Amino acid sequence: MSVAVAEKVVCVTGGAGYIASWLVKLLLLRGYTVKATLRNPDDPKKTEHLLALEGAKERLHLFKANLLEEGSFDSIVEGCEGVFHTASPVLLEVTDPKVHPI
């Protein structure tokens, strides 16, 4: 891993999602430091798989952020070389999936 890559910090929004999780894995394997945002970084169901990734102990940082809360990403993305925006707000509460398919 080159020193240049090791010093690069990127942010992945929606870090616990399917696509974002694979992206976090790839970025860690390539030596990046990753700031991943989640709505609830204290939920082990959402973080276990991320914390088990190679390089996570040294270069993965989890942050609480919510797309529906203005400014919640500001300090997290500060200083990042890039941002991979994979988060999506969940606004729909489905009571009957047959009536309201997603």
Buried (B, 14 or more C-beta within 10 A) or exposed (E): EEEEEEEBBBBBBBBBBEEBBEBBBEBBEEBBBBBBBBBEBEEEEBBEBBEEBEBBEEBBBBBEBBBEEEEBBEEBBEEBEEBBBBBEEEEEEEEEEEEEEE
